[in-house]
Amino acid sequence: MRSTANRRVSWRSLRRVRESSVEPGVPGLVFSSCPGPLLAVAGLQGGAGASLLAYLIALTAARQSTTPILLLDAGGPTAGIATYTRVSATRSLPELSEHLARGEAVTGPVWAQGESGLRVLAGAPQFTASGEREAILRVLADARASHGLTVADIGTLGRPAEQATLTAATHVAWTLTASPDGVQRARSVLERIAPLSRPEILIARSDPLKRSVPLADLAALADRRAAPLMLLGNLQDATCRASGELAEHAQIVLEGIGGVLHR
């Protein structure tokens, strides 16, 4: 297989990024220079809300920042990012990496344009393209160089593209439901992943349909990762609610995440 070391993806826009005239509501998610951090958002169980959280982080940053913000899906089967943003790129991250690995020219726009100028690299449910690791790492490095913030939904880490994206991330947010089974599943996954040399965040989302877990159990899980613990309220019916309303509901958590990203 050909090396992808010298091939790059161009993220240059045909239009200048507009400067927001809106007073920042979440100062921690304001970005004004490149390269920026790459935040990987992972679900420690299905339904933990990784896609929704990634969307809210990236959209909030896009509304307030003067540099481009990128939101990408590592290529899982749910197409959560495309659902929330209501736009789809021509290729997914795994498909884009496979084009590069074969030495093929990448023509046309790499991303789709979403709300508030948010750039979106996500598409329909993906079942066949697994991606090429070296090329994925190159794409992500190029993405960081051209964006104030890159946010990646890496699902539950069950696919090679998701695992490669975790490797490239500068920051990682782990999500789980604040329930006994959520803590049990999170513990079983994290026991198999050594603490990272990069900042980690543990985000526990409440679920009214499940029994709550003692706060001490969540705190103990976070302590094992040396990660700050953030508690997120219920975000049910997310697809039926305005993005601004959702971001306001999650503002404290978004501010906390922004603080970690700027460290």
Legacy VTK file of the C-alpha trace (Angstrom):
# vtk DataFile Version 3.0
C-alpha trace
ASCII
DATASET POLYDATA
POINTS 263 float
0.000 0.000 0.000
1.333 3.435 -0.840
2.431 5.735 1.925
0.144 8.673 2.666
2.786 10.622 4.598
3.164 13.385 2.001
-0.440 13.665 0.877
-2.631 16.241 2.518
-6.298 17.102 2.560
-7.063 20.708 1.729
-9.532 22.285 4.146
-9.360 25.715 2.516
-12.778 27.285 2.150
-13.895 29.186 -0.939
-15.474 31.711 1.385
-13.972 33.488 4.331
-15.192 32.407 7.733
-17.546 35.033 9.056
-16.779 36.595 12.391
-19.560 36.121 14.886
-21.232 39.254 16.200
-22.991 37.271 18.896
-21.805 37.792 22.455
-20.282 34.469 23.558
-22.603 32.503 25.813
-19.978 29.850 26.584
-16.593 31.632 26.707
-14.715 28.353 27.135
-15.772 27.316 23.636
-14.438 30.378 21.826
-11.516 29.633 19.492
-9.542 32.196 17.525
-6.422 30.438 16.240
-5.178 27.279 14.546
-4.105 24.592 15.122
-6.711 23.763 17.700
-7.458 20.754 19.881
-9.019 17.544 18.636
-11.680 16.358 21.077
-12.832 12.751 20.726
-16.227 12.027 22.298
-16.733 8.331 23.077
-19.721 6.435 24.426
-18.877 3.888 27.105
-22.185 2.221 26.232
-24.750 2.525 23.467
-27.161 5.398 23.976
-24.827 7.374 26.230
-25.309 10.503 24.114
-21.867 10.838 22.496
-23.214 12.051 19.133
-25.498 14.670 20.672
-22.796 15.965 22.987
-20.260 16.193 20.147
-22.812 18.130 18.092
-23.583 20.607 20.882
-19.893 21.236 21.602
-19.025 21.875 17.956
-22.104 23.977 17.172
-21.624 26.147 20.244
-17.988 26.723 19.274
-18.933 27.495 15.655
-21.451 30.131 16.745
-18.850 31.997 18.786
-15.454 31.447 17.171
-13.610 33.354 14.464
-11.815 30.257 13.156
-13.462 27.305 11.356
-14.846 24.518 13.549
-15.055 20.922 12.289
-17.419 18.188 13.481
-16.802 14.681 12.209
-18.185 11.200 12.582
-15.599 8.430 12.647
-17.906 6.387 10.457
-20.204 4.369 12.696
-23.537 2.784 11.744
-25.876 5.268 13.430
-25.159 8.415 11.377
-25.912 10.441 14.484
-23.913 13.498 13.428
-25.592 13.728 10.015
-28.960 13.388 11.750
-28.343 16.226 14.195
-26.690 18.581 11.703
-29.091 17.696 8.857
-26.240 17.756 6.323
-24.012 15.057 4.827
-20.555 15.211 3.274
-19.764 13.397 0.037
-17.442 10.961 1.835
-17.136 9.687 5.369
-13.798 9.790 7.199
-13.116 6.070 6.504
-13.992 6.498 2.813
-11.804 9.588 2.536
-8.885 7.736 4.124
-9.244 4.808 1.744
-9.166 7.166 -1.268
-5.937 8.679 0.024
-4.400 5.289 0.804
-4.983 4.234 -2.803
-3.284 7.405 -4.022
-6.501 8.756 -5.565
-7.096 12.464 -5.951
-9.725 13.876 -3.618
-11.856 16.318 -5.584
-14.728 18.494 -4.477
-15.451 19.742 -0.968
-14.300 17.560 1.899
-16.973 18.788 4.296
-20.611 19.862 4.202
-21.649 23.277 5.472
-23.847 23.154 8.549
-25.580 25.663 10.789
-23.574 28.744 11.852
-20.781 27.852 9.430
-20.029 24.543 11.160
-18.045 22.202 8.912
-19.335 18.625 8.952
-17.510 15.468 7.837
-20.227 12.857 8.301
-22.676 10.935 6.205
-25.117 8.063 5.973
-24.777 4.919 8.109
-21.452 3.242 7.313
-21.035 -0.533 7.268
-18.398 -1.360 4.658
-15.525 1.142 4.770
-13.270 0.468 7.747
-10.696 3.112 6.888
-6.909 3.073 6.577
-5.173 3.997 9.815
-2.200 5.949 8.466
-4.436 7.982 6.169
-6.952 8.661 8.938
-4.170 10.030 11.152
-2.976 12.247 8.277
-6.481 13.596 7.647
-6.927 14.366 11.325
-3.557 16.108 11.540
-4.496 18.273 8.565
-7.890 18.964 10.127
-6.309 20.175 13.373
-3.961 22.455 11.458
-6.882 24.186 9.735
-9.480 24.449 12.510
-9.775 26.172 15.850
-11.464 23.027 17.174
-12.115 19.586 15.735
-14.743 17.452 17.485
-15.001 13.754 16.619
-17.823 11.381 17.488
-16.003 8.058 17.919
-19.024 5.995 18.950
-18.252 3.059 21.235
-14.762 2.397 19.813
-15.905 -0.746 18.055
-14.452 0.124 14.649
-10.868 0.717 13.418
-11.593 4.312 12.352
-12.932 5.127 15.818
-9.869 3.615 17.487
-7.508 5.505 15.162
-9.287 8.765 15.943
-8.909 8.121 19.670
-5.164 7.793 19.099
-5.028 11.175 17.339
-7.136 13.061 19.880
-5.596 15.695 22.114
-8.539 15.425 24.560
-11.075 12.660 25.234
-14.582 12.926 26.679
-16.065 9.647 27.936
-19.865 9.563 28.174
-22.089 7.188 30.130
-25.543 7.120 31.665
-25.662 7.851 35.396
-27.146 4.455 36.219
-25.848 1.239 37.803
-25.578 -0.532 34.460
-23.940 2.558 32.940
-21.238 2.562 35.591
-20.737 -1.194 35.287
-20.316 -1.043 31.516
-18.096 2.027 31.719
-15.861 0.338 34.274
-15.503 -2.789 32.120
-14.456 -0.724 29.097
-12.079 1.623 30.908
-10.355 -1.253 32.682
-9.139 -2.318 29.241
-7.846 1.134 28.286
-4.819 2.422 30.144
-5.110 6.009 31.437
-4.161 8.338 28.616
-1.337 10.861 28.555
-3.891 13.423 27.332
-6.660 15.173 29.301
-9.749 13.042 29.862
-13.261 14.085 30.938
-15.993 11.823 32.321
-19.529 12.986 31.525
-22.471 11.218 33.160
-25.900 11.843 31.630
-29.052 11.371 33.673
-31.742 9.083 32.271
-35.225 9.288 33.848
-35.990 5.766 32.662
-33.140 4.254 34.667
-32.349 4.072 38.356
-29.843 6.687 39.483
-26.424 5.648 40.714
-24.772 7.113 43.843
-22.564 10.086 43.042
-19.710 8.375 44.881
-19.685 5.589 42.267
-19.316 8.111 39.447
-16.646 10.009 41.344
-14.669 6.818 41.936
-14.783 6.032 38.212
-13.543 9.518 37.360
-10.783 9.338 39.970
-9.390 6.180 38.370
-8.880 8.176 35.165
-7.705 11.348 36.936
-10.547 12.987 35.004
-12.954 15.741 36.033
-16.525 14.499 36.476
-19.335 16.463 34.808
-23.030 15.756 35.275
-25.348 16.327 32.323
-29.109 16.535 32.651
-31.595 14.577 30.581
-31.687 15.560 26.895
-34.594 13.446 25.725
-36.368 14.244 22.441
-33.218 15.983 21.276
-34.091 15.823 17.586
-37.336 17.691 18.280
-35.764 20.522 20.270
-33.950 23.590 18.992
-30.166 23.394 19.187
-30.037 26.647 21.163
-32.373 25.238 23.795
-30.279 22.088 24.102
-27.047 24.071 24.398
-28.559 26.255 27.100
-29.654 23.149 29.007
-26.103 21.790 28.806
-24.312 25.122 29.305
-22.516 24.258 32.546
-21.093 21.067 31.053
-20.136 22.843 27.816
-18.320 25.510 29.801
-16.480 22.848 31.784
-15.427 21.052 28.615
-14.233 24.326 27.115
-12.117 24.966 30.193
-10.384 21.609 29.789
-9.800 22.190 26.064
-8.001 25.471 26.747
-5.601 23.990 29.310
LINES 1 264
263 0 1 2 3 4 5 6 7 8 9 10 11 12 13 14 15 16 17 18 19 20 21 22 23 24 25 26 27 28 29 30 31 32 33 34 35 36 37 38 39 40 41 42 43 44 45 46 47 48 49 50 51 52 53 54 55 56 57 58 59 60 61 62 63 64 65 66 67 68 69 70 71 72 73 74 75 76 77 78 79 80 81 82 83 84 85 86 87 88 89 90 91 92 93 94 95 96 97 98 99 100 101 102 103 104 105 106 107 108 109 110 111 112 113 114 115 116 117 118 119 120 121 122 123 124 125 126 127 128 129 130 131 132 133 134 135 136 137 138 139 140 141 142 143 144 145 146 147 148 149 150 151 152 153 154 155 156 157 158 159 160 161 162 163 164 165 166 167 168 169 170 171 172 173 174 175 176 177 178 179 180 181 182 183 184 185 186 187 188 189 190 191 192 193 194 195 196 197 198 199 200 201 202 203 204 205 206 207 208 209 210 211 212 213 214 215 216 217 218 219 220 221 222 223 224 225 226 227 228 229 230 231 232 233 234 235 236 237 238 239 240 241 242 243 244 245 246 247 248 249 250 251 252 253 254 255 256 257 258 259 260 261 262
